[in-house]
Amino acid sequence: MSTETIEKQEVQKKPAEPILSKRRKKFVLDPLSDDNPITIQVLGICSALAVTTQLKPTLTMAISVTFVMVFSNLAISLMRKLIPNRVRIIVQLAVIATLVTLVSEFLKAYQYDMYKELSVFVGLIITNCIVMGRLEAFALANKPWDSILDALGNGAGYSWIILTVAFFRELFGSGSLFGWKVFEAIGFPNFPTNGLMVTSVGAFFILGLIVWVQRIKTGYVER
Amino acid sequence: MQRSNTYVIVFSAILTIVLGGLLSLANQGLKPMQQRSVELDNKKKILGSVTDLTGKKGKEILQLYDETIESYVVDIEGNKVEKDEKGNPIVAENVNIAKMSKLPPEKRLYPVFCYHSPGNEDDIQAYILPMYGKGLWGAIFGYIALETDMNTIKGISLDHESETPGLGARITSKEVQNRYIGKKIFDDAGTLVSVTMLKGERHPASQLDDHHIDGMSGATLTGNGVNAMIMDYLGYYLKFIEKNRGAANKTASL
């Protein structure tokens, strides 16, 4: 009898998985490059084109999307065993829409200028395919902590791409970074800005170049 | 796993109630802060048409507004209106131009914001008039500031609901708004001609006289909207403008 209980205890004492185990690190690191939501999965392109004329709104957008992703992933993951399969898409939408509205309300209260500038694009986070894609592909089948890591990874993967696009668009389109006039500061007050960069077309070019460079490095081929 | 219809309905109902409650809580909690933001934004736009506010913080702007702006409301005849039909006092800041624009012009209220030197209400430096119109995709609005001769434009501030970023949305940039400064709204014969934004950009200086300014490339329709809006509202305020213009001329000739 006594030996049996000891054995049982040993089974229970099997060490818990570390908070950032190798498997979990993959959730965060993969979406940054090898499985990037924008450049590899080609999701969330519309907002990558629309908000990236300047860095400041882009940063707000990146933070907002990451926030919505983390909390919707967490919420859906917590409810994953309760959600009826037949209405899961509607449930996901409801959760996302609630979080997006919260973000929008907070922006309106504390960052009114940003709220006006981003206007419809905050609301359009709801239709950002990355958010729903992660809920459907990951949160519905995984534990809360794993889902949070997955959302953080994908949020970061989305953020660094749109921030890079915005960096080049603002630099060459408006000659500034975060509104700070770079070319005036280094002595080229008459630097010819490129009107193409201000329009969405400019974002396509830069996004294309990023995808190109990335695929040369990783050797990724679409099949 | 297939779940019963009852489960699905109950689950959806609970979810809706929880999420709805969360939203209304946030909405109620944030409302005062949001109203303050809207008020600040409005005052920023009014002051922005006469002075440069870059680098000023919210509190400083509100204080500056209190010191330099005196406001009242006029009707289409240019007469002051102090009370509404029910006898309540009208506050110019609370007049909603967007709602007013749905009424026929002669029934609307027209707020006037007088910009004076700090603390001295008699030393008026500009009259700031609100405007509201249609751009390409949605509403456009702003304030136009006239010098005391009621002819020269001291400044303008423009904003929009959903013009194309980088094209029509450029009306919010100082670069475009500064093009209006110093232009005249009346011709030599005293007829209202307003100021028109031309189609296309980088016009030679010879084409830009007192009544024409350079346009925005790729945003002609937004430009047309701005032109129509300025013309319309100067028309609505015409009686008021002429009254004050007469007064200004009289003092000048004396």
Interface residues (C-beta under 8 A of the other chain):
Chain A: A50 T53 L82 I83 P84 N85 R86 V87 I90 V91 A94 V95 T98 T101 L102 E105 F106 K108 A109 Y110 Y112 D113 Y115 K116 S119 V120 G173 G195 V198 T199
Chain B: M1 Q2 R3 Y7 V8 F11 S12 L15 T16 L19 L22 L23 A26 N27 L30 M33 Q34 S37 V38 L40 D41 D159 E161 S162 P165 G166 L167 S217
